[in-house]
Amino acid sequence: MAEITAGMVKELREMTGLGMMECKKALVETNGDMKAAEDLLRIKSGAKASKAAGRVAAEGVIGAFISADGRSGALVEVNCETDFVARNEDIINFAKSLAELSTAKNFTDVASLSDTAMPNGETVEASRKALVMKLGENISIRRCGRHETAGQLAYYLHGTKIGVMVDHNGGDEILGKDIAMHIAASKPMCVSEEQVSADVLAHERQIFAAQAAESGKPANIIEKMVDGRIAKYLAEITLLGQPFVKDPEQTVAQLLAKKAAKVNGFTMFVVGEGIEKKTENFAEEVKAQMGQAK
């Protein structure tokens, strides 16, 4: 039997929003398998799938830039160690400069970006190291996402923690920014149902089928229940199916139709998404240091 730690229970609670005892019991039943425990809780409680953004732990900023003609642009994530440094104007400006450089030089990978010269003549890597010395923290360029389109680009920054860039045709600049803001708020996985992978759908169908089976209803009714839940799930995770944040009475698809517009794609960066930050237990750290001093 795997050891079930308080940290594992805490992580599962953050993923599912369920109680501590429910999470601990699920981890025991699945021998500490976090994904299996999450699926088990979803089957038993009907909880929704977890969102990666809910497990964000690293600090940093998102920089964004779009060319004057609106046809090319980029998002760049720069990570640091503390929120205090993330609020510093130097790192915010550094991230924006990198987004502008990525746009101009057509870079999509960090390695190429790091070797490039900035307007001051220094390479990006030299500027990063200078920033490390000035701010006293490890600073890294994590990722960049570049867009080029025959349509128009728009972006939205929620503070410096969430950045969205949207590639769209039709509509106007306000519509593009509104759609980018909607994506930052509602966090769709993709634009349309056609872009949802068969594996994701198969997994969700399996979960919904297990949930519906507990109702004890006939197989033909269960099949209809699962189909209904899949339709609801697709509406929740796709941009076109979601209620528009500024007017929930209409979906994003309906809004775009009214404006004779189309969304071709988008990129969303959430600072630290997918990075698990090491949590320190201060009391245990002191004990360890005292033990080493003896």
Phi and psi restraints in degrees (value plus and minus 20) as a CYANA .aco file:
   2 ALA   PHI     -89.1   -49.1
   2 ALA   PSI     127.7   167.7
   3 GLU   PHI     -93.0   -53.0
   3 GLU   PSI     108.5   148.5
   4 ILE   PHI    -117.9   -77.9
   4 ILE   PSI      88.3   128.3
   5 THR   PHI    -111.5   -71.5
   5 THR   PSI     142.8   182.8
   6 ALA   PHI     -82.1   -42.1
   6 ALA   PSI     -54.5   -14.5
   7 GLY   PHI     -84.6   -44.6
   7 GLY   PSI     -57.7   -17.7
   8 MET   PHI     -86.0   -46.0
   8 MET   PSI     -62.5   -22.5
   9 VAL   PHI     -82.6   -42.6
   9 VAL   PSI     -63.9   -23.9
  10 LYS   PHI     -80.9   -40.9
  10 LYS   PSI     -64.3   -24.3
  11 GLU   PHI     -82.3   -42.3
  11 GLU   PSI     -62.4   -22.4
  12 LEU   PHI     -87.5   -47.5
  12 LEU   PSI     -55.1   -15.1
  13 ARG   PHI     -83.1   -43.1
  13 ARG   PSI     -62.3   -22.3
  14 GLU   PHI     -86.9   -46.9
  14 GLU   PSI     -53.0   -13.0
  15 MET   PHI     -93.1   -53.1
  15 MET   PSI     -56.8   -16.8
  16 THR   PHI    -130.0   -90.0
  16 THR   PSI     -42.3    -2.3
  17 GLY   PHI      56.0    96.0
  17 GLY   PSI      -6.0    34.0
  18 LEU   PHI    -117.9   -77.9
  18 LEU   PSI     152.4   192.4
  19 GLY   PHI     -89.3   -49.3
  19 GLY   PSI     140.3   180.3
  20 MET   PHI     -81.9   -41.9
  20 MET   PSI     -65.6   -25.6
  21 MET   PHI     -87.1   -47.1
  21 MET   PSI     -58.0   -18.0
  22 GLU   PHI     -82.0   -42.0
  22 GLU   PSI     -63.0   -23.0
  23 CYS   PHI     -86.8   -46.8
  23 CYS   PSI     -62.0   -22.0
  24 LYS   PHI     -83.9   -43.9
  24 LYS   PSI     -63.1   -23.1
  25 LYS   PHI     -82.1   -42.1
  25 LYS   PSI     -61.2   -21.2
  26 ALA   PHI     -85.1   -45.1
  26 ALA   PSI     -58.5   -18.5
  27 LEU   PHI     -86.5   -46.5
  27 LEU   PSI     -57.9   -17.9
  28 VAL   PHI     -83.7   -43.7
  28 VAL   PSI     -65.7   -25.7
  29 GLU   PHI     -83.7   -43.7
  29 GLU   PSI     -49.8    -9.8
  30 THR   PHI    -123.6   -83.6
  30 THR   PSI      -7.9    32.1
  31 ASN   PHI      37.1    77.1
  31 ASN   PSI      18.6    58.6
  32 GLY   PHI      63.0   103.0
  32 GLY   PSI     -13.8    26.2
  33 ASP   PHI     -98.9   -58.9
  33 ASP   PSI      88.1   128.1
  34 MET   PHI     -81.7   -41.7
  34 MET   PSI     -64.8   -24.8
  35 LYS   PHI     -87.2   -47.2
  35 LYS   PSI     -62.0   -22.0
  36 ALA   PHI     -85.2   -45.2
  36 ALA   PSI     -57.4   -17.4
  37 ALA   PHI     -85.8   -45.8
  37 ALA   PSI     -60.3   -20.3
  38 GLU   PHI     -82.4   -42.4
  38 GLU   PSI     -65.0   -25.0
  39 ASP   PHI     -82.4   -42.4
  39 ASP   PSI     -60.7   -20.7
  40 LEU   PHI     -81.5   -41.5
  40 LEU   PSI     -63.9   -23.9
  41 LEU   PHI     -86.5   -46.5
  41 LEU   PSI     -56.0   -16.0
  42 ARG   PHI     -85.4   -45.4
  42 ARG   PSI     -58.7   -18.7
  43 ILE   PHI     -86.9   -46.9
  43 ILE   PSI     -64.4   -24.4
  44 LYS   PHI     -97.9   -57.9
  44 LYS   PSI     -53.4   -13.4
  45 SER   PHI    -129.2   -89.2
  45 SER   PSI     -35.9     4.1
  46 GLY   PHI      59.5    99.5
  46 GLY   PSI      -6.7    33.3
  47 ALA   PHI     -83.8   -43.8
  47 ALA   PSI     130.0   170.0
  48 LYS   PHI     -96.5   -56.5
  48 LYS   PSI     145.6   185.6
  49 ALA   PHI     -83.7   -43.7
  49 ALA   PSI     126.2   166.2
  50 SER   PHI     -90.9   -50.9
  50 SER   PSI     136.9   176.9
  51 LYS   PHI    -129.3   -89.3
  51 LYS   PSI     112.0   152.0
  52 ALA   PHI     -76.4   -36.4
  52 ALA   PSI     -54.8   -14.8
  53 ALA   PHI     -81.2   -41.2
  53 ALA   PSI     -44.0    -4.0
  54 GLY   PHI     -94.0   -54.0
  54 GLY   PSI     -31.3     8.7
  55 ARG   PHI    -130.8   -90.8
  55 ARG   PSI      -5.0    35.0
  56 VAL   PHI     -86.2   -46.2
  56 VAL   PSI     113.0   153.0
  57 ALA   PHI    -150.1  -110.1
  57 ALA   PSI     -50.1   -10.1
  58 ALA   PHI     -93.7   -53.7
  58 ALA   PSI     139.7   179.7
  59 GLU   PHI    -124.8   -84.8
  59 GLU   PSI     146.2   186.2
  60 GLY   PHI     132.3   172.3
  60 GLY   PSI    -185.5  -145.5
  61 VAL   PHI    -161.3  -121.3
  61 VAL   PSI     137.4   177.4
  62 ILE   PHI    -130.1   -90.1
  62 ILE   PSI     110.9   150.9
  63 GLY   PHI    -127.1   -87.1
  63 GLY   PSI     124.4   164.4
  64 ALA   PHI    -156.8  -116.8
  64 ALA   PSI     128.8   168.8
  65 PHE   PHI    -176.4  -136.4
  65 PHE   PSI     121.1   161.1
  66 ILE   PHI    -149.7  -109.7
  66 ILE   PSI     117.3   157.3
  67 SER   PHI     -83.2   -43.2
  67 SER   PSI     143.1   183.1
  68 ALA   PHI     -80.0   -40.0
  68 ALA   PSI     -52.6   -12.6
  69 ASP   PHI    -104.9   -64.9
  69 ASP   PSI     -22.9    17.1
  70 GLY   PHI      53.0    93.0
  70 GLY   PSI      -6.2    33.8
  71 ARG   PHI    -120.5   -80.5
  71 ARG   PSI     -36.6     3.4
  72 SER   PHI    -159.7  -119.7
  72 SER   PSI     130.1   170.1
  73 GLY   PHI    -192.1  -152.1
  73 GLY   PSI     152.5   192.5
  74 ALA   PHI    -174.2  -134.2
  74 ALA   PSI     133.0   173.0
  75 LEU   PHI    -135.1   -95.1
  75 LEU   PSI     121.0   161.0
  76 VAL   PHI    -154.3  -114.3
  76 VAL   PSI     115.4   155.4
  77 GLU   PHI    -125.9   -85.9
  77 GLU   PSI     108.3   148.3
  78 VAL   PHI    -138.5   -98.5
  78 VAL   PSI     106.3   146.3
  79 ASN   PHI    -122.6   -82.6
  79 ASN   PSI     130.1   170.1
  80 CYS   PHI    -160.7  -120.7
  80 CYS   PSI    -191.7  -151.7
  81 GLU   PHI    -115.2   -75.2
  81 GLU   PSI     -51.1   -11.1
  82 THR   PHI    -151.3  -111.3
  82 THR   PSI     136.1   176.1
  83 ASP   PHI     -85.6   -45.6
  83 ASP   PSI     -49.6    -9.6
  84 PHE   PHI     -79.4   -39.4
  84 PHE   PSI     -67.9   -27.9
  85 VAL   PHI     -89.7   -49.7
  85 VAL   PSI     -54.0   -14.0
  86 ALA   PHI     -81.8   -41.8
  86 ALA   PSI     -42.2    -2.2
  87 ARG   PHI    -109.7   -69.7
  87 ARG   PSI     -23.2    16.8
  88 ASN   PHI     -92.5   -52.5
  88 ASN   PSI     115.1   155.1
  89 GLU   PHI     -81.5   -41.5
  89 GLU   PSI     -50.4   -10.4
  90 ASP   PHI     -83.8   -43.8
  90 ASP   PSI     -63.3   -23.3
  91 ILE   PHI     -95.0   -55.0
  91 ILE   PSI     -52.6   -12.6
  92 ILE   PHI     -84.1   -44.1
  92 ILE   PSI     -65.7   -25.7
  93 ASN   PHI     -87.6   -47.6
  93 ASN   PSI     -54.4   -14.4
  94 PHE   PHI     -82.0   -42.0
  94 PHE   PSI     -65.1   -25.1
  95 ALA   PHI     -83.5   -43.5
  95 ALA   PSI     -61.4   -21.4
  96 LYS   PHI     -85.8   -45.8
  96 LYS   PSI     -60.1   -20.1
  97 SER   PHI     -82.4   -42.4
  97 SER   PSI     -58.0   -18.0
  98 LEU   PHI     -86.8   -46.8
  98 LEU   PSI     -58.5   -18.5
  99 ALA   PHI     -83.9   -43.9
  99 ALA   PSI     -59.6   -19.6
 100 GLU   PHI     -87.0   -47.0
 100 GLU   PSI     -60.8   -20.8
 101 LEU   PHI     -86.4   -46.4
 101 LEU   PSI     -62.4   -22.4
 102 SER   PHI     -82.3   -42.3
 102 SER   PSI     -59.2   -19.2
 103 THR   PHI     -83.5   -43.5
 103 THR   PSI     -66.8   -26.8
 104 ALA   PHI     -89.8   -49.8
 104 ALA   PSI     -57.6   -17.6
 105 LYS   PHI    -118.5   -78.5
 105 LYS   PSI     -20.2    19.8
 106 ASN   PHI      40.5    80.5
 106 ASN   PSI      24.1    64.1
 107 PHE   PHI    -117.1   -77.1
 107 PHE   PSI     118.3   158.3
 108 THR   PHI    -143.2  -103.2
 108 THR   PSI     -25.6    14.4
 109 ASP   PHI    -139.5   -99.5
 109 ASP   PSI     126.5   166.5
 110 VAL   PHI     -85.6   -45.6
 110 VAL   PSI     -56.3   -16.3
 111 ALA   PHI     -80.1   -40.1
 111 ALA   PSI     -66.2   -26.2
 112 SER   PHI     -85.4   -45.4
 112 SER   PSI     -59.2   -19.2
 113 LEU   PHI     -83.9   -43.9
 113 LEU   PSI     -60.4   -20.4
 114 SER   PHI     -83.2   -43.2
 114 SER   PSI     -50.7   -10.7
 115 ASP   PHI    -106.4   -66.4
 115 ASP   PSI     -22.7    17.3
 116 THR   PHI    -105.0   -65.0
 116 THR   PSI     128.5   168.5
 117 ALA   PHI    -101.4   -61.4
 117 ALA   PSI     118.3   158.3
 118 MET   PHI    -109.6   -69.6
 118 MET   PSI     150.7   190.7
 119 PRO   PHI     -74.7   -34.7
 119 PRO   PSI     -48.2    -8.2
 120 ASN   PHI    -101.4   -61.4
 120 ASN   PSI     -18.8    21.2
 121 GLY   PHI      74.9   114.9
 121 GLY   PSI     -39.8     0.2
 122 GLU   PHI     -98.7   -58.7
 122 GLU   PSI     132.9   172.9
 123 THR   PHI     -92.8   -52.8
 123 THR   PSI     142.3   182.3
 124 VAL   PHI     -79.4   -39.4
 124 VAL   PSI     -60.1   -20.1
 125 GLU   PHI     -84.7   -44.7
 125 GLU   PSI     -60.7   -20.7
 126 ALA   PHI     -84.8   -44.8
 126 ALA   PSI     -59.0   -19.0
 127 SER   PHI     -86.6   -46.6
 127 SER   PSI     -57.8   -17.8
 128 ARG   PHI     -82.7   -42.7
 128 ARG   PSI     -65.6   -25.6
 129 LYS   PHI     -83.4   -43.4
 129 LYS   PSI     -58.1   -18.1
 130 ALA   PHI     -84.8   -44.8
 130 ALA   PSI     -56.2   -16.2
 131 LEU   PHI     -88.9   -48.9
 131 LEU   PSI     -57.1   -17.1
 132 VAL   PHI     -80.5   -40.5
 132 VAL   PSI     -65.8   -25.8
 133 MET   PHI     -84.6   -44.6
 133 MET   PSI     -60.1   -20.1
 134 LYS   PHI     -91.7   -51.7
 134 LYS   PSI     -62.4   -22.4
 135 LEU   PHI    -115.4   -75.4
 135 LEU   PSI     -33.7     6.3
 136 GLY   PHI      53.8    93.8
 136 GLY   PSI       3.9    43.9
 137 GLU   PHI    -156.5  -116.5
 137 GLU   PSI     136.5   176.5
 138 ASN   PHI     -89.9   -49.9
 138 ASN   PSI     108.1   148.1
 139 ILE   PHI    -145.9  -105.9
 139 ILE   PSI     110.4   150.4
 140 SER   PHI    -154.5  -114.5
 140 SER   PSI     129.5   169.5
 141 ILE   PHI    -114.1   -74.1
 141 ILE   PSI      93.9   133.9
 142 ARG   PHI    -107.4   -67.4
 142 ARG   PSI     -66.3   -26.3
 143 ARG   PHI    -182.9  -142.9
 143 ARG   PSI     138.0   178.0
 144 CYS   PHI    -159.2  -119.2
 144 CYS   PSI     124.2   164.2
 145 GLY   PHI    -148.3  -108.3
 145 GLY   PSI      98.9   138.9
 146 ARG   PHI    -130.7   -90.7
 146 ARG   PSI     120.7   160.7
 147 HIS   PHI    -139.3   -99.3
 147 HIS   PSI     124.2   164.2
 148 GLU   PHI    -159.1  -119.1
 148 GLU   PSI     113.1   153.1
 149 THR   PHI    -165.9  -125.9
 149 THR   PSI     137.6   177.6
 150 ALA   PHI    -107.3   -67.3
 150 ALA   PSI     -30.1     9.9
 151 GLY   PHI    -113.8   -73.8
 151 GLY   PSI    -147.1  -107.1
 152 GLN   PHI    -155.3  -115.3
 152 GLN   PSI     128.7   168.7
 153 LEU   PHI    -128.2   -88.2
 153 LEU   PSI     129.1   169.1
 154 ALA   PHI    -162.8  -122.8
 154 ALA   PSI     130.9   170.9
 155 TYR   PHI    -156.6  -116.6
 155 TYR   PSI     140.9   180.9
 156 TYR   PHI    -160.5  -120.5
 156 TYR   PSI     113.0   153.0
 157 LEU   PHI    -133.5   -93.5
 157 LEU   PSI     104.7   144.7
 158 HIS   PHI    -113.6   -73.6
 158 HIS   PSI      75.8   115.8
 159 GLY   PHI      43.4    83.4
 159 GLY   PSI    -147.6  -107.6
 160 THR   PHI    -144.2  -104.2
 160 THR   PSI      -8.8    31.2
 161 LYS   PHI    -116.6   -76.6
 161 LYS   PSI     -47.0    -7.0
 162 ILE   PHI    -149.3  -109.3
 162 ILE   PSI     110.2   150.2
 163 GLY   PHI    -148.6  -108.6
 163 GLY   PSI     114.9   154.9
 164 VAL   PHI    -150.7  -110.7
 164 VAL   PSI     114.8   154.8
 165 MET   PHI    -143.1  -103.1
 165 MET   PSI     109.9   149.9
 166 VAL   PHI    -136.9   -96.9
 166 VAL   PSI     114.6   154.6
 167 ASP   PHI    -123.9   -83.9
 167 ASP   PSI      96.4   136.4
 168 HIS   PHI    -159.5  -119.5
 168 HIS   PSI     138.1   178.1
 169 ASN   PHI    -137.4   -97.4
 169 ASN   PSI     123.2   163.2
 170 GLY   PHI      58.7    98.7
 170 GLY   PSI     157.7   197.7
 171 GLY   PHI      50.7    90.7
 171 GLY   PSI    -179.7  -139.7
 172 ASP   PHI    -156.2  -116.2
 172 ASP   PSI    -194.6  -154.6
 173 GLU   PHI     -82.3   -42.3
 173 GLU   PSI     -57.4   -17.4
 174 ILE   PHI     -84.0   -44.0
 174 ILE   PSI     -63.2   -23.2
 175 LEU   PHI     -80.8   -40.8
 175 LEU   PSI     -64.4   -24.4
 176 GLY   PHI     -78.7   -38.7
 176 GLY   PSI     -64.4   -24.4
 177 LYS   PHI     -88.5   -48.5
 177 LYS   PSI     -56.4   -16.4
 178 ASP   PHI     -83.8   -43.8
 178 ASP   PSI     -61.1   -21.1
 179 ILE   PHI     -87.0   -47.0
 179 ILE   PSI     -60.4   -20.4
 180 ALA   PHI     -82.8   -42.8
 180 ALA   PSI     -61.5   -21.5
 181 MET   PHI     -84.8   -44.8
 181 MET   PSI     -60.8   -20.8
 182 HIS   PHI     -78.8   -38.8
 182 HIS   PSI     -64.9   -24.9
 183 ILE   PHI     -81.9   -41.9
 183 ILE   PSI     -62.0   -22.0
 184 ALA   PHI     -80.6   -40.6
 184 ALA   PSI     -56.6   -16.6
 185 ALA   PHI    -100.5   -60.5
 185 ALA   PSI     -61.6   -21.6
 186 SER   PHI    -120.6   -80.6
 186 SER   PSI     -35.3     4.7
 187 LYS   PHI      29.8    69.8
 187 LYS   PSI      38.4    78.4
 188 PRO   PHI     -85.7   -45.7
 188 PRO   PSI     134.8   174.8
 189 MET   PHI     -98.4   -58.4
 189 MET   PSI     -53.5   -13.5
 190 CYS   PHI    -179.4  -139.4
 190 CYS   PSI    -198.6  -158.6
 191 VAL   PHI     -97.9   -57.9
 191 VAL   PSI     -71.0   -31.0
 192 SER   PHI    -154.0  -114.0
 192 SER   PSI     149.2   189.2
 193 GLU   PHI     -79.3   -39.3
 193 GLU   PSI     -54.0   -14.0
 194 GLU   PHI     -82.7   -42.7
 194 GLU   PSI     -41.2    -1.2
 195 GLN   PHI    -110.8   -70.8
 195 GLN   PSI     -24.3    15.7
 196 VAL   PHI     -99.0   -59.0
 196 VAL   PSI     106.9   146.9
 197 SER   PHI     -88.5   -48.5
 197 SER   PSI     131.5   171.5
 198 ALA   PHI     -81.8   -41.8
 198 ALA   PSI     -55.1   -15.1
 199 ASP   PHI     -84.7   -44.7
 199 ASP   PSI     -62.7   -22.7
 200 VAL   PHI     -82.6   -42.6
 200 VAL   PSI     -65.6   -25.6
 201 LEU   PHI     -83.6   -43.6
 201 LEU   PSI     -60.7   -20.7
 202 ALA   PHI     -83.2   -43.2
 202 ALA   PSI     -60.9   -20.9
 203 HIS   PHI     -85.5   -45.5
 203 HIS   PSI     -65.7   -25.7
 204 GLU   PHI     -84.8   -44.8
 204 GLU   PSI     -59.4   -19.4
 205 ARG   PHI     -82.0   -42.0
 205 ARG   PSI     -58.1   -18.1
 206 GLN   PHI     -83.9   -43.9
 206 GLN   PSI     -63.3   -23.3
 207 ILE   PHI     -84.2   -44.2
 207 ILE   PSI     -68.0   -28.0
 208 PHE   PHI     -83.5   -43.5
 208 PHE   PSI     -57.1   -17.1
 209 ALA   PHI     -84.3   -44.3
 209 ALA   PSI     -61.1   -21.1
 210 ALA   PHI     -85.6   -45.6
 210 ALA   PSI     -59.5   -19.5
 211 GLN   PHI     -83.7   -43.7
 211 GLN   PSI     -66.6   -26.6
 212 ALA   PHI     -87.2   -47.2
 212 ALA   PSI     -53.6   -13.6
 213 ALA   PHI     -80.9   -40.9
 213 ALA   PSI     -49.0    -9.0
 214 GLU   PHI     -90.3   -50.3
 214 GLU   PSI     -32.1     7.9
 215 SER   PHI     -96.2   -56.2
 215 SER   PSI     -39.0     1.0
 216 GLY   PHI      57.4    97.4
 216 GLY   PSI      -9.7    30.3
 217 LYS   PHI    -101.3   -61.3
 217 LYS   PSI     141.8   181.8
 218 PRO   PHI     -80.0   -40.0
 218 PRO   PSI     138.2   178.2
 219 ALA   PHI     -79.6   -39.6
 219 ALA   PSI     -59.3   -19.3
 220 ASN   PHI     -87.6   -47.6
 220 ASN   PSI     -53.1   -13.1
 221 ILE   PHI     -91.6   -51.6
 221 ILE   PSI     -60.9   -20.9
 222 ILE   PHI     -80.4   -40.4
 222 ILE   PSI     -60.6   -20.6
 223 GLU   PHI     -81.7   -41.7
 223 GLU   PSI     -60.8   -20.8
 224 LYS   PHI     -87.8   -47.8
 224 LYS   PSI     -57.7   -17.7
 225 MET   PHI     -82.1   -42.1
 225 MET   PSI     -63.9   -23.9
 226 VAL   PHI     -85.3   -45.3
 226 VAL   PSI     -63.0   -23.0
 227 ASP   PHI     -79.3   -39.3
 227 ASP   PSI     -60.6   -20.6
 228 GLY   PHI     -85.1   -45.1
 228 GLY   PSI     -60.5   -20.5
 229 ARG   PHI     -90.5   -50.5
 229 ARG   PSI     -55.0   -15.0
 230 ILE   PHI     -84.2   -44.2
 230 ILE   PSI     -62.8   -22.8
 231 ALA   PHI     -81.5   -41.5
 231 ALA   PSI     -61.8   -21.8
 232 LYS   PHI     -86.2   -46.2
 232 LYS   PSI     -61.1   -21.1
 233 TYR   PHI     -80.8   -40.8
 233 TYR   PSI     -64.8   -24.8
 234 LEU   PHI     -83.7   -43.7
 234 LEU   PSI     -57.4   -17.4
 235 ALA   PHI     -85.9   -45.9
 235 ALA   PSI     -52.1   -12.1
 236 GLU   PHI     -95.2   -55.2
 236 GLU   PSI     -54.6   -14.6
 237 ILE   PHI    -120.0   -80.0
 237 ILE   PSI     -30.6     9.4
 238 THR   PHI    -122.8   -82.8
 238 THR   PSI     120.9   160.9
 239 LEU   PHI     -75.9   -35.9
 239 LEU   PSI     -67.6   -27.6
 240 LEU   PHI     -85.9   -45.9
 240 LEU   PSI     -48.0    -8.0
 241 GLY   PHI    -106.6   -66.6
 241 GLY   PSI     -34.1     5.9
 242 GLN   PHI     -99.3   -59.3
 242 GLN   PSI     126.3   166.3
 243 PRO   PHI     -85.8   -45.8
 243 PRO   PSI     114.6   154.6
 244 PHE   PHI     -86.7   -46.7
 244 PHE   PSI     109.9   149.9
 245 VAL   PHI     -79.6   -39.6
 245 VAL   PSI     -52.1   -12.1
 246 LYS   PHI    -104.4   -64.4
 246 LYS   PSI     -35.3     4.7
 247 ASP   PHI    -174.5  -134.5
 247 ASP   PSI      62.9   102.9
 248 PRO   PHI     -83.0   -43.0
 248 PRO   PSI     -28.4    11.6
 249 GLU   PHI     -93.2   -53.2
 249 GLU   PSI     -34.1     5.9
 250 GLN   PHI    -149.9  -109.9
 250 GLN   PSI     129.4   169.4
 251 THR   PHI    -100.9   -60.9
 251 THR   PSI     147.1   187.1
 252 VAL   PHI     -82.2   -42.2
 252 VAL   PSI     -58.0   -18.0
 253 ALA   PHI     -79.9   -39.9
 253 ALA   PSI     -62.3   -22.3
 254 GLN   PHI     -87.1   -47.1
 254 GLN   PSI     -59.3   -19.3
 255 LEU   PHI     -81.1   -41.1
 255 LEU   PSI     -66.8   -26.8
 256 LEU   PHI     -83.6   -43.6
 256 LEU   PSI     -58.9   -18.9
 257 ALA   PHI     -82.1   -42.1
 257 ALA   PSI     -61.0   -21.0
 258 LYS   PHI     -84.0   -44.0
 258 LYS   PSI     -52.2   -12.2
 259 LYS   PHI    -114.2   -74.2
 259 LYS   PSI     -16.4    23.6
 260 ALA   PHI      32.1    72.1
 260 ALA   PSI      25.4    65.4
 261 ALA   PHI    -142.0  -102.0
 261 ALA   PSI     144.1   184.1
 262 LYS   PHI    -164.0  -124.0
 262 LYS   PSI     119.1   159.1
 263 VAL   PHI    -118.1   -78.1
 263 VAL   PSI     100.6   140.6
 264 ASN   PHI    -105.5   -65.5
 264 ASN   PSI     -49.4    -9.4
 265 GLY   PHI     154.3   194.3
 265 GLY   PSI     152.7   192.7
 266 PHE   PHI    -175.5  -135.5
 266 PHE   PSI     139.7   179.7
 267 THR   PHI    -145.0  -105.0
 267 THR   PSI     113.1   153.1
 268 MET   PHI    -146.0  -106.0
 268 MET   PSI     104.9   144.9
 269 PHE   PHI    -131.1   -91.1
 269 PHE   PSI     109.1   149.1
 270 VAL   PHI    -134.1   -94.1
 270 VAL   PSI     105.4   145.4
 271 VAL   PHI     -72.8   -32.8
 271 VAL   PSI     106.1   146.1
 272 GLY   PHI      56.7    96.7
 272 GLY   PSI     -14.9    25.1
 273 GLU   PHI     -76.8   -36.8
 273 GLU   PSI     105.2   145.2
 274 GLY   PHI      65.4   105.4
 274 GLY   PSI     -24.4    15.6
 275 ILE   PHI    -116.2   -76.2
 275 ILE   PSI     105.7   145.7
 276 GLU   PHI    -117.4   -77.4
 276 GLU   PSI      97.5   137.5
 277 LYS   PHI    -104.9   -64.9
 277 LYS   PSI     115.8   155.8
 278 LYS   PHI     -86.3   -46.3
 278 LYS   PSI     107.3   147.3
 279 THR   PHI    -120.1   -80.1
 279 THR   PSI     111.0   151.0
 280 GLU   PHI    -117.9   -77.9
 280 GLU   PSI     114.9   154.9
 281 ASN   PHI    -114.6   -74.6
 281 ASN   PSI      85.8   125.8
 282 PHE   PHI     -80.3   -40.3
 282 PHE   PSI     -63.1   -23.1
 283 ALA   PHI     -82.1   -42.1
 283 ALA   PSI     -64.0   -24.0
 284 GLU   PHI     -86.7   -46.7
 284 GLU   PSI     -55.8   -15.8
 285 GLU   PHI     -84.2   -44.2
 285 GLU   PSI     -62.3   -22.3
 286 VAL   PHI     -83.6   -43.6
 286 VAL   PSI     -64.1   -24.1
 287 LYS   PHI     -79.0   -39.0
 287 LYS   PSI     -63.2   -23.2
 288 ALA   PHI     -83.7   -43.7
 288 ALA   PSI     -61.0   -21.0
 289 GLN   PHI     -87.0   -47.0
 289 GLN   PSI     -59.3   -19.3
 290 MET   PHI     -84.7   -44.7
 290 MET   PSI     -58.7   -18.7
 291 GLY   PHI     -85.9   -45.9
 291 GLY   PSI     -57.6   -17.6
 292 GLN   PHI     -90.5   -50.5
 292 GLN   PSI     -46.7    -6.7
 293 ALA   PHI     -98.0   -58.0
 293 ALA   PSI     -37.5     2.5
